[in-house]
Amino acid sequence: MALVTTKGMFAKAINSDYAIGAFNVNNMEIIQGIVDAAVAENAPLILQVSAGARKYAKPVYLLKLVEAAIEDTGLDIALHLDHGEDFEICKKCVDDGFTSVMIDGSRFPLKENIELTKRVVDYAHSKGVVVEAELGRLAGVEDNVSVDERSATFTDPEEAAEFVEKTGVDSLAIAIGTSHGAFKFKGEPYLDFERLEKIQELIPNTPLVLHGASSVLPEFVERCNKYGGNIPGAQGVPEEMLRKATKYSICKINIDTDLRLAMTAEIRRHLLENPSDFDPRKYLGPARDAIKAMVQHKIKNVLNASGQR
């Protein structure tokens, strides 16, 4: 078993009613919890590294931890760069051993986005690495990605078709109403499924990706707040909407905030109930279990990916 690309995963998922979970990783416990859940559910798995994770843990540490997880479990894992901001960081991750990279040129006009993406595609494909790009802009904040509501734009289906044709990109992240962070909606949650259907019609063979797709489950927000947190008003994408999205060409669904909430809620609970504990293993162990439980729930009840490995 080894690090693999997403190509085979997406080829299987694109004509099905399930999606592959792409989970952000920052340290050993998060990786272990996610991987153990994927093994338990016999599910395909993408682990992804953001700019914040690269800065916090350093890519070499994360790469070695993922390699250790593969050796320990025998699971095939795709290692993905999340929101690569320029050609240089994408090239570095390709050279370092990542099997998938995302170039995020969504902040640029269409022509510049196409040019930047094509440059990354040409280099990555020459090394056997696949590429995800983004068209349209998600609102919200995630690490160094910050887009206000006025700057957020939904993906234009016609532009999506032109973009894929001119870049040769392997998968496309689209904007249909999801957003980064824990505060995704101020009013009623909304995803533009009519737009998604049109995009699928125009590029039926292109795997689509949903970013900002954590559900921010109320029970975990409440648990964080109960044990000393202060995150009122958090609201995510309802899980029934995500289940519906998997029936289109959505092959990859990104999840980060839900992992943070599960882990933080458990750490807060443990430290409040056990104030004399100062051994990190005492609270990081249960936090790892909380990550595993959350990921199993997502794989089984939201992504419908159990048994699809």
Secondary structure, DSSP 8 states (H G I E B T S, - for coil): --B--SHHHHHHHTTSS--EEEEE--SHHHHHHHHHHHHHHT--EEEEE-HHHHHHH-HHHHHHHHHHHHHHH---EEEEEEEE-SHHHHHHHHHHT-SEEEE--TTS-HHHHHHHHHHHHHHHHHTT-EEEEEESB--EEETTEEE-GGG-B---HHHHHHHHHHH--SEEEE-SS--BSSB--SSS----HHHHHHHHHHSTTS-EEE-S-----HHHHHHHHHTT---TT-B---HHHHHHHTTTTEEEEEE-HHHHHHHHHHHHHHHHH-TT---HHHHHHHHHHHHHHHHHHIIIIIS--TT--
